[in-house]
C-alpha cells in the first residue's frame, strides 16, 4: 500500500460548495517500468476553483497533468471530468510553459486555432481555414481578447508580442472551447516577477469568469499560495514496501486568506512531508 498523508481536504474545507466536483482525481499508482512514480494521489476541484500542485522537479507533477489531460492512460485509479453541459463531452484546455503560437498567424487567429482540429498539423496552407473559423467565432474570440486585455493586439503577429502577452494569447486559446477543466503546466516560469504576478491575477479573473476547474503545476511555493484556493503538495516517499518505494505522496490543504500565513502553512506542510520521508528511512 502506498504511503500517504491525510490532511484537511476539500471535502471538509469546502463546506459551502454543495455542487459536485468538476474534476475528481484518484490515482492509486503510476509506474514507469518497475519504478513507482505516483501513489495515492487524491483530490477534487470544483468549478471556479484553482488548485496548485506543488512539488520539486521530478516528483511527478507533469506526469499527473498528462494523466488528467488524457495524454497518459497507463495508470491505476480513476479520473472523472464532469461537463458543465450534459449535452456534450467534457473539454480540457491546456496552457504550457511556452506559448506555442504559430508565427504566421495573428493573435486572434492563434486563438481560433483551437477550433479547427489538431494544431500539430497546422501549417501556412491552413491559414485560410483558420481565418474563416475566426470570422464565424468572432464574438466569442472578441470576448476572450477583452478578458485577457489583448483587444488592441488582435492583429499582431507573435514576434510583436512580449512574453507576457504571448502567454495571455495561450490562455485565451485554451479557453476558446469553453473547457470544463483548465490545466496550467508552469506557464509563468519563464516570465519576470511583475509579469508573473499580473498573469496570476488574470488567471484568477478568468477562472471566476468562465467557471473552469483550474489546476496549476508549479515548483514555486509563492506562486502556489498567491494563485490557488487549495495547494496539493507532492513529495517523494520511501517505505519498506517495494510497490511504494519512490512513489509520490499527496497532501491537500486549504491555505488561509492571509498571504504570509499561506506561505508559512505551505512551508510547514513541505517540512512535514520531508519528515515523513526521513522517518521512512529509519
Protein Blocks (a to p, Z undefined) as FASTA:
>chain_A
ZZddddddfklmmmmlmbdcfbdcddfbdcehjbcfbghiacdddehiacdddddehilm
mmmmmmmnopaccbgdddddddfblkbccddddddfbloiafkbcfklmmmmmmnojfkl
gcfklmmmmmmmmmmmmmmmmmmmmmnopmmmmmpcfklpcfklmmmmmmmmmmmnopab
dcdehkllmpcfklmmmmmmmmmmmmmmnopacddddfbfklmmmmpmbdcdddddddfb
lklgopacdddddddfblklmmmmmmmmmmmmmmmmmmmmZZ
